[in-house]
Amino acid sequence: MSLGQNHHASQSLQKVLSLKDFDKAQIQLARIHLKSGDYDACQTELDSFRKNHDKSSVDFSSLEQDLKSAQKHLKNARSNIKAKNYSKCVEEASAAIKISPQSPALRQLRSDCHFMQGHIQEASGDLTHVTHLSPNSPIAALRLSFLSYFFLAQPLEQSMKPIKKCLHSDPESKACKKAFRQLKALEKELAKVRNFSNSNGHRSAIKLLIPKGNEAEGLIEKTRVIIKEAQLADLKAGMDEPLISAEVEEVEKLSRLLTSLYSFGCKAYVGLNELKNSQSICETLHARDENDIWGVISKAETLMANEDWEQAVNLLKEAYSKNEDEEEISSRLRKAQKGLKISKQKDYYKVLGVPKNADERTLKKAYRKATLKAHPDKGGSQAKMTALNEAYEVLSNPELRARYDNGDDPNDPMSGHGNPFGGGGGNPIFQQFFQQAHSGGGGNPFGGQFPGGGGGQTFSFRFG
């Protein structure tokens, strides 16, 4: 009995009792029933002992007390799972298991309570005990296999072990045959998705995961359907109980396999730079697992596209603290930090009213037009002219423009470089305006008249 062979021990003790009314054997038999969780059989043996033996027996009293305690904890566990108080259910079931460690039903009950809380690893641990205690039970094997593959995302070989044991015990088991074929087919498609994802075959990965039009349903939808059907009994396969309790709400949210599939899909859309298409699947991924790097990256890319640099930096900094070796995170953090720095410096493109990809001709034309409005004699001011000159002197110089675009403003003394044209005298273009104003040469640094000035009229700059 010390080896856990309760069934054989029970048979031996019953044989002893049939030969002689042996009180110790009857107590031992009651204890076996108690450890196995067969409380009715335990009570029957105790009632029989009470009629024929001394009720003051220490063994009898202790056993009777343990039985009452186990029955109480079992009742409380069932009440708590019904009331959706799952942590209390685990507590009560655990207390009962201490008294009845070889009860498959108690292990299954505690597994259900763990699962309801999303504690899949603990639920799987109890199911492993159930398969050991009930080695010929196909439903126990299928439950363990299902949790392993769909909810823990364990490798196929490991998840298949309970099913293979089931088929070894019963080669004709319809339920285990069906599960075997199902997992094999899913794994084949999943392997293709992994390969496409690792080789940057993003479009092909999306086609397998989320096909459109008249194509067959994708791997994500297939997986969702299988998980949903697991909450129903499969009478055709000889299963009168579901693999997962129908009481579990939004069960698919607990599936790590589904989370992995959403991650592959999100990565594919981000890799294709299709932020609009990525929004739905990546938001779903981030809601399921806020630490998944592709959900974080997609959210950060969207923030950066909207020039919300500060939020992007904060998001990526947090992700980087958990994934310091992940280049996909660190490279985007550098990009966001650069964008944030640029956003806080003077916007020279805005000053000139040109896009960021403006060529030299566009810059010059915009500058000429802007100087008309900034001219002091036309309602402008020296400050406006200074701003225009600062912008033009940087953007018209390829080297300075490159520095500016990288977040280093050449006119910012805090950037470490200072004004590239030296102090005191200001920039040469502004000086040219000033010199022309005093030499009567007009006010146009490009020579002659301002375009659009009308009739060849010229304007001189006058300060003070």
C-alpha positions in Angstrom: 0.0 0.0 0.0 3.0 2.3 0.6 3.7 2.0 -3.1 0.4 3.5 -4.0 -1.1 0.2 -5.3 -4.4 0.9 -3.7 -6.5 -1.3 -6.0 -4.4 -4.4 -5.3 -4.2 -3.6 -1.6 -8.0 -3.2 -1.4 -8.6 -6.6 -3.1 -6.1 -8.3 -0.7 -7.7 -6.7 2.4 -11.2 -7.7 1.2 -10.0 -11.3 0.9 -8.6 -11.1 4.4 -11.9 -9.8 5.7 -13.8 -12.6 4.0 -11.7 -15.2 5.8 -11.7 -13.6 9.2 -13.2 -10.5 10.8 -9.9 -8.7 11.1 -10.5 -5.2 12.5 -7.1 -3.8 11.4 -7.7 -4.9 7.9 -11.1 -3.2 7.9 -9.5 0.1 9.1 -6.9 -0.2 6.4 -9.5 -0.8 3.8 -11.4 2.3 4.9 -8.2 4.3 4.8 -7.5 3.2 1.2 -11.0 4.4 0.2 -10.3 7.7 1.9 -7.0 8.2 0.1 -8.6 7.4 -3.2 -11.4 9.9 -2.6 -14.1 7.1 -2.4 -15.9 8.6 0.6 -19.0 6.5 0.3 -17.0 3.3 0.4 -15.0 4.6 3.3 -18.1 5.5 5.2 -19.5 2.0 4.6 -16.4 0.4 6.1 -16.5 2.6 9.1 -20.2 1.9 9.7 -19.4 -1.8 9.5 -16.5 -1.4 12.0 -18.7 0.6 14.4 -21.2 -2.3 14.6 -18.7 -5.0 15.4 -15.8 -3.3 17.2 -14.8 -0.9 19.9 -15.7 2.6 18.7 -13.1 4.1 21.0 -10.3 2.8 18.7 -7.8 5.6 18.1 -7.5 4.6 14.4 -11.2 4.6 14.0 -11.7 8.0 15.5 -8.8 9.5 13.5 -10.1 8.1 10.3 -13.7 9.2 10.9 -12.5 12.7 11.6 -10.4 12.8 8.4 -13.4 11.6 6.4 -15.6 14.3 7.7 -12.9 16.9 7.1 -12.3 15.7 3.5 -16.1 15.7 2.7 -16.4 19.2 4.1 -13.5 20.6 2.0 -14.9 18.9 -1.1 -18.3 20.4 -0.6 -16.7 23.8 0.0 -14.6 23.5 -3.2 -17.6 22.6 -5.3 -19.6 25.6 -3.8 -16.7 28.0 -4.5 -16.2 26.9 -8.1 -19.9 27.3 -8.7 -19.7 30.8 -7.1 -16.7 31.6 -9.3 -14.5 32.1 -6.2 -11.7 30.1 -7.8 -8.9 31.0 -5.4 -11.0 29.7 -2.5 -11.8 26.6 -4.6 -8.1 25.9 -5.0 -7.6 26.3 -1.3 -10.4 23.9 -0.3 -9.5 21.4 -3.0 -5.9 21.4 -1.8 -7.0 20.7 1.8 -9.1 17.7 0.6 -6.1 16.5 -1.5 -3.9 16.4 1.6 -6.3 13.8 3.0 -7.1 12.1 -0.3 -3.9 12.5 -2.4 -4.8 9.6 -4.8 -8.2 11.0 -5.8 -8.4 11.7 -9.6 -11.7 13.6 -9.1 -10.1 16.0 -6.6 -7.1 16.6 -8.8 -9.4 17.3 -11.8 -11.5 19.7 -9.6 -8.4 21.7 -8.5 -7.2 21.7 -12.1 -10.4 23.3 -13.2 -10.1 25.9 -10.5 -6.6 26.7 -11.5 -7.6 26.9 -15.2 -10.5 29.3 -14.4 -7.9 31.7 -12.9 -5.6 31.4 -15.9 -3.0 29.4 -14.0 -2.5 27.0 -16.9 0.8 25.5 -15.6 -0.7 24.5 -12.3 -3.8 23.1 -14.0 -1.5 21.0 -16.2 0.3 19.7 -13.2 -2.9 18.4 -11.6 -3.9 16.9 -14.9 -0.6 15.0 -15.1 -1.5 13.5 -11.7 -4.9 12.5 -13.1 -3.3 10.6 -16.0 -1.1 8.7 -13.6 -4.0 7.9 -11.3 -6.3 7.0 -14.2 -3.9 5.6 -16.9 -6.7 4.1 -19.0 -8.8 7.3 -19.1 -8.8 8.8 -22.6 -10.4 12.0 -21.5 -7.6 12.6 -18.9 -5.0 12.1 -21.6 -6.8 14.4 -24.1 -7.2 17.1 -21.5 -3.5 17.1 -20.7 -2.5 17.0 -24.3 -4.9 19.9 -25.2 -3.7 22.1 -22.4 -0.1 21.4 -23.3 -0.4 22.3 -27.0 -3.1 25.0 -27.1 -2.6 26.8 -23.8 1.0 26.2 -22.9 2.2 26.2 -26.5 4.5 23.2 -25.8 6.3 21.5 -28.6 4.2 18.9 -30.5 6.3 16.0 -29.4 5.7 16.7 -25.8 2.0 17.5 -26.3 1.5 14.2 -28.2 2.8 12.0 -25.4 -0.6 11.5 -23.5 -2.3 10.9 -26.9 0.2 8.2 -27.8 -0.2 6.5 -24.5 -4.0 6.6 -25.1 -3.6 5.0 -28.5 -1.1 2.4 -27.1 -3.8 1.5 -24.5 -6.6 1.6 -27.0 -5.5 1.7 -30.7 -9.2 2.1 -31.8 -10.0 5.1 -29.6 -11.9 7.5 -31.9 -11.3 10.5 -29.6 -7.5 10.0 -29.4 -7.3 9.2 -33.2 -9.1 12.5 -34.0 -6.9 14.5 -31.6 -3.7 12.9 -33.1 -4.7 13.9 -36.7 -5.8 17.4 -35.6 -2.6 18.3 -33.9 -0.5 16.9 -36.7 -2.4 19.0 -39.3 -2.1 22.2 -37.2 1.6 21.7 -36.5 2.3 21.3 -40.2 0.7 24.8 -40.9 2.3 26.3 -37.9 5.8 25.1 -39.1 5.2 26.9 -42.4 4.3 30.1 -40.6 7.4 29.9 -38.5 9.6 29.4 -41.5 8.0 32.4 -43.4 8.4 34.6 -40.4 12.0 33.7 -39.8 12.9 34.3 -43.5 10.9 37.6 -43.8 8.3 36.0 -46.0 5.7 38.2 -44.3 3.1 38.2 -47.1 3.1 34.4 -47.2 2.8 34.2 -43.4 -0.3 36.5 -43.5 -1.8 34.4 -46.2 -1.7 31.4 -43.9 -2.8 33.2 -40.8 -5.5 35.5 -42.0 -6.4 34.8 -45.6 -8.9 37.0 -47.5 -11.5 36.5 -50.2 -12.4 33.0 -51.2 -9.4 31.3 -49.7 -9.7 28.7 -47.0 -10.0 29.9 -43.4 -6.7 30.8 -41.8 -4.7 29.2 -39.0 -5.9 31.7 -36.5 -9.6 31.0 -37.1 -9.0 27.2 -37.2 -7.4 27.4 -33.9 -10.1 29.5 -32.4 -12.8 27.0 -33.6 -11.0 24.0 -32.1 -10.7 25.7 -28.7 -14.3 26.7 -28.8 -15.4 23.2 -29.7 -13.4 21.8 -26.8 -16.0 23.2 -24.5 -18.6 20.8 -26.0 -19.0 17.1 -25.6 -18.0 15.1 -28.6 -20.5 12.2 -28.6 -19.4 10.9 -32.1 -15.9 10.4 -30.7 -17.3 8.7 -27.6 -16.6 11.7 -25.3 -19.6 12.6 -23.1 -17.6 15.3 -21.3 -16.0 18.4 -22.7 -12.2 18.8 -22.6 -12.7 22.3 -21.1 -15.5 23.3 -18.8 -18.2 25.3 -20.5 -18.1 27.6 -17.5 -14.8 29.1 -18.6 -15.6 32.5 -20.2 -13.5 33.8 -23.2 -11.4 30.7 -23.0 -9.4 31.5 -26.2 -7.8 34.5 -24.3 -5.9 31.9 -22.2 -4.4 30.2 -25.2 -0.6 30.9 -25.6 -0.7 29.2 -29.0 -3.2 31.8 -30.3 -1.1 34.6 -28.8 1.9 33.2 -30.8 -0.2 33.2 -33.9 -1.3 36.8 -33.4 2.4 37.7 -32.8 3.4 36.2 -36.1 0.6 38.1 -37.8 1.5 41.4 -36.2 5.2 40.9 -37.0 4.3 40.3 -40.6 2.3 43.5 -41.0 5.0 45.5 -39.2 7.6 44.0 -41.5 5.6 45.1 -44.5 5.2 48.5 -43.0 1.4 48.2 -43.3 0.5 50.0 -40.0 -3.1 50.5 -41.0 -3.6 46.7 -41.7 -1.7 45.8 -38.6 -3.9 47.8 -36.2 -6.5 45.2 -35.5 -4.3 42.1 -35.0 -1.6 44.0 -33.2 -4.0 45.6 -30.7 -5.5 42.2 -30.1 -2.0 40.9 -29.4 -1.1 43.8 -27.1 -4.3 43.2 -25.1 -3.4 39.5 -24.7 0.2 40.0 -23.8 1.5 43.6 -23.2 5.1 42.3 -23.1 5.1 40.8 -26.6 7.6 42.8 -28.5 5.7 42.9 -31.8 2.6 44.3 -30.1 4.8 47.0 -28.5 6.6 47.7 -31.7 3.4 48.1 -33.7 2.0 50.5 -31.0 5.3 52.5 -31.0 5.4 52.7 -34.8 1.8 54.1 -34.8 2.8 56.7 -32.2 5.8 57.7 -34.2 3.8 57.9 -37.4 1.5 60.4 -35.5 4.6 62.2 -34.3 3.7 61.3 -30.7 7.4 60.9 -29.9 7.3 61.2 -26.1 4.8 58.4 -25.7 6.7 56.3 -28.2 10.0 56.8 -26.2 8.3 55.9 -22.9 6.7 52.8 -24.3 10.0 51.6 -25.9 12.1 52.4 -22.9 9.9 50.1 -20.8 10.1 47.4 -23.4 13.9 47.9 -23.7 14.3 47.4 -19.9 12.9 43.9 -20.3 14.6 43.1 -23.7 18.0 44.8 -23.7 19.3 42.4 -26.3 16.4 42.8 -28.7 17.6 44.9 -31.7 14.1 45.4 -32.9 13.3 47.3 -29.7 16.6 49.2 -29.4 16.7 50.4 -33.0 13.2 51.8 -32.7 14.0 53.4 -29.3 16.9 55.3 -31.0 14.5 56.3 -33.8 11.9 57.6 -31.3 14.5 59.5 -29.2 15.8 61.1 -32.4 12.3 62.1 -33.4 11.6 63.5 -29.9 14.8 65.6 -30.0 13.9 66.9 -33.5 10.4 67.8 -32.4 11.7 70.0 -29.6 14.1 72.0 -31.9 13.1 74.8 -34.2 11.2 73.6 -37.2 13.1 75.2 -40.1 10.9 73.4 -42.7 7.8 75.0 -41.1 9.5 78.4 -41.1 10.1 78.3 -44.8 6.8 76.5 -45.4 8.3 73.5 -47.3 8.0 69.8 -46.9 10.9 67.8 -45.4 11.9 66.4 -48.8 12.1 69.8 -50.5 14.9 70.2 -53.0 17.2 73.2 -53.5 15.0 74.9 -56.0 12.0 74.6 -53.8 13.9 75.9 -50.8 15.1 78.9 -52.8 11.7 79.7 -54.2 10.1 79.5 -50.8 12.8 81.7 -49.2 12.3 84.4 -51.8 8.5 84.3 -51.3 8.9 84.4 -47.5 11.3 87.4 -47.6 8.5 89.5 -49.2 6.3 89.0 -46.1 9.2 89.3 -43.7 10.5 92.6 -45.2 10.2 95.3 -42.4 8.8 97.7 -45.0 6.0 95.2 -45.7 4.9 94.7 -42.1 7.7 92.2 -41.3 10.4 92.5 -38.7 14.1 91.9 -38.1 13.1 88.9 -35.9 11.2 87.3 -38.8 14.1 87.9 -41.2 16.5 86.4 -38.7 14.3 83.3 -38.4 14.1 83.0 -42.2 17.9 83.3 -42.6 18.5 80.7 -39.9 16.3 78.3 -41.6 17.6 78.9 -45.0 21.3 78.8 -44.1 20.8 75.4 -42.6 18.5 73.7 -45.1 20.4 75.1 -48.1 23.6 73.5 -46.9 23.6 69.7 -47.4 26.0 69.0 -44.5 24.1 71.2 -42.1 20.7 69.9 -43.3 21.9 66.4 -42.6 22.9 67.3 -39.1 19.6 69.0 -38.5 17.6 66.1 -39.8 19.5 63.9 -37.4 18.4 66.0 -34.4 21.5 68.2 -34.3 20.5 71.9 -34.8 23.7 73.7 -36.0 22.2 77.0 -34.6 21.7 75.5 -31.2 24.6 76.3 -28.8 23.5 73.4 -26.6 24.0 70.9 -29.4 27.8 70.9 -28.9 28.7 72.5 -32.2 27.4 76.0 -31.9 26.7 78.4 -34.7 28.6 77.2 -37.8 29.1 80.8 -39.0 30.8 82.0 -35.8 29.5 84.6 -33.3 28.9 88.3 -33.4 28.3 88.9 -37.1 25.4 86.6 -37.6 25.0 84.5 -40.8 26.3 85.7 -44.1 23.0 85.9 -45.8 21.6 88.2 -43.1 24.8 90.3 -43.4 24.3 90.5 -47.2 20.8 92.0 -46.6 22.2 94.4 -44.1 25.1 95.5 -46.4 22.8 95.9 -49.4 20.4 98.1 -47.3 23.2 100.6 -46.7 24.8 100.4 -50.1 21.6 101.0 -52.0 21.8 97.7 -53.7 18.2 96.7 -52.8 17.3 94.0 -50.4 17.4 90.8 -52.4 20.3 88.4 -51.7 19.6 86.8 -55.0 20.2 90.0 -56.9 17.9 92.4 -58.6 14.2 92.4 -57.9 11.9 90.3 -55.9 9.9 88.0 -58.2 6.3 89.0 -58.1 7.1 92.5 -56.8 5.3 94.2 -59.6 6.9 96.6 -62.2 10.4 95.9 -61.2 10.0 97.7 -57.8 12.8 97.0 -55.3 12.7 97.1 -51.5 15.5 98.2 -49.2 15.9 96.9 -45.7 15.9 99.6 -43.0 16.6 98.8 -39.4 16.2 101.2 -36.5 
